[in-house]
């Protein structure tokens, strides 16, 4: 099945942001996350008491009636299970501010008047196996990456570093936060992604 030109707005919000407000039984906490492209789960650093909460709702980008609200089914990540996903979180956000790691399966989401079930919230990345190689290619010329951020977003990206690539775009970490560069067309495989990246950095 071909990829849509743009993902569903709920998935687009999850891809565009890497921060939100995690509401644990009605108590809000700032949260930063990354997407595990292999499992489609969100990876978060959370306070110790988080696993005592009966309900986890992540508001993106912030807690409001109009924000994307994602109900998560959480599971702890112990020291023996840490690996690529938690490494990616630290690459994107730096050392975690909270002491515990968690994965969150997307159980449902609400955006405006729409409610989505788990079948519509598939964040598995078809570029997962090539993602590290694609990021390395982007980061080989960080001046070109910074120039792409200026051209596409009108933002000066100080010390940019590509930390994630999916079929619709690239996530770039810079000194002041995280930016999202969108591809002009979806890139379902590595060859398409390489061509999309070339257009992105050369603006052809």
Number of C-alpha atoms within 10 A of each C-alpha: 3 6 12 12 13 15 14 11 11 23 16 12 16 21 21 19 17 24 21 22 20 27 21 18 13 11 12 17 16 15 22 22 26 27 24 21 21 14 15 18 24 23 24 27 24 23 15 11 9 21 16 9 12 10 16 21 23 28 25 24 18 18 19 11 11 13 18 23 26 25 21 20 17 21 13 17 17 10 9 6 10 11 10 10 21 23 13 18 23 15 16 23 20 10 12 15 13 13 10 18 19 22 25 22 21 24 16 18 22 18 17 11 6 8 13 15 13 12 9 15 20 15 20 15 19 16 20 20 12 16 19 15 14 22 19 13 15 25 17 12 13 18 16 17 24 21 20 21 22 13 14 15 14 10 13 16 24 15 14 26 25 26 23 24 28 26 25 23 22 24 23 25 21 18 11 11 14 20 21 21 20 21 20 14 16 20 23 17 14 19 11 14 25 16 12 23 25 14 14 24 20 12 13 7
